[in-house]
Amino acid sequence: MPRTVITNPDIVKSPLFSPAVQVGPLVYVSGSGPSDLSKDCRGQAEEVFQYISKVLAAAGSSMRDVIKIQAFVTKPEDYPAYNEVRRKYFPEEPPASTTVVSGLLLPGMLLEVEAVAYKPDGKW
């Protein structure tokens, strides 16, 4: 099955991984963390979900098409703030979701989120 790397000029690129990869009708968005580590968890979550929205748009998909998210939060007490932002992006029919409390690669990163979306037009 063909595989397409999703990118555009508005998406942060890394030499280590693709922002997203589409295989068949599914779009897999890599774990996304904030660039502004001075923000609190709510601010970091907002930045991350905005970035995921851009990646999905580049793939011809959207947050409405997300079927699964997995989040890693560093502090259990930040979960309510993260959850509040998540509900804003998924107000109806939220996707399947897993949240793990764990340490992250960069000091100051309070969360990282990855997503899987179904491309609704079926074109791949």
C-alpha positions in Angstrom: 0.0 0.0 0.0 1.4 3.4 -0.9 2.6 5.7 1.9 2.6 9.5 1.7 4.6 11.8 4.0 2.4 14.8 4.9 4.1 18.2 5.1 3.9 21.8 4.0 5.7 25.1 4.8 3.6 25.8 7.9 4.5 22.5 9.5 7.6 22.0 11.6 10.0 19.6 10.0 12.4 17.3 11.7 15.2 15.2 10.2 14.2 12.4 12.6 10.5 11.8 11.8 7.7 12.9 9.5 5.0 15.2 10.8 2.4 12.7 9.6 2.2 9.7 7.3 -0.9 8.6 5.3 -1.3 4.9 4.6 -4.6 4.1 2.8 -7.3 6.2 4.3 -5.6 6.7 7.6 -3.4 9.7 8.6 -0.9 9.1 11.5 0.2 12.3 13.1 3.5 12.0 15.0 3.7 13.0 18.6 3.4 16.7 18.8 4.8 18.9 21.5 4.7 22.7 22.1 7.4 25.0 20.9 6.8 27.6 23.7 7.8 25.8 26.9 7.1 28.9 29.0 3.3 28.3 28.7 1.3 26.4 31.2 -0.3 23.1 30.3 -3.5 24.8 28.9 -1.4 27.0 26.7 0.8 24.1 25.6 -2.2 22.0 24.8 -3.8 24.8 22.7 -0.6 25.1 20.7 -0.3 21.3 20.2 -3.9 20.9 19.0 -3.5 23.9 16.6 -0.5 22.3 15.2 -2.2 18.9 14.8 -5.1 20.8 13.0 -2.5 22.2 10.5 -1.0 18.8 9.9 -4.4 17.2 9.3 -5.4 20.1 6.9 -2.2 19.5 4.9 -3.4 15.9 4.6 -6.9 16.9 3.4 -8.3 15.9 6.8 -9.5 17.7 9.9 -10.0 17.3 13.7 -13.5 16.0 12.9 -11.9 13.0 11.3 -9.7 12.1 14.3 -10.5 8.6 15.5 -7.8 8.1 18.1 -5.5 10.4 20.2 -2.9 9.5 22.7 -1.6 12.1 25.1 1.4 12.0 27.4 1.1 14.5 30.3 3.9 15.0 32.8 1.8 15.9 35.9 -1.5 14.3 36.9 -2.7 17.7 38.2 -2.4 19.1 34.6 -4.9 16.6 33.3 -8.0 18.9 33.9 -6.4 21.8 31.9 -5.4 19.4 29.1 -8.9 17.8 29.1 -10.6 21.2 28.9 -8.6 22.1 25.7 -9.2 18.6 24.3 -13.0 19.0 24.7 -12.8 22.4 22.8 -11.3 20.6 19.8 -13.6 17.6 20.0 -16.9 19.0 21.3 -19.1 16.3 19.8 -18.3 12.6 19.3 -14.8 12.7 20.8 -12.3 10.2 19.4 -11.0 7.2 21.3 -8.4 8.5 23.7 -5.6 7.4 26.0 -3.8 9.7 28.4 -0.6 8.5 30.1 1.3 10.3 32.9 4.9 10.1 31.9 8.2 12.0 31.6 8.9 13.6 28.2 12.1 14.1 26.2 12.5 17.9 26.7 12.5 19.5 30.1 9.6 22.0 30.3 7.3 20.0 27.9 4.2 19.4 29.9 2.5 17.3 27.2 2.8 15.5 23.9 -0.1 14.3 21.7 -0.3 12.0 18.7 -3.4 11.4 16.6 -4.8 9.0 14.0 -7.4 10.3 11.5 -9.5 8.8 8.8 -9.4 10.6 5.5 -13.1 11.0 4.7 -12.8 11.2 0.9 -11.2 7.9 0.7 -8.6 9.2 -1.8 -5.1 7.8 -1.2 
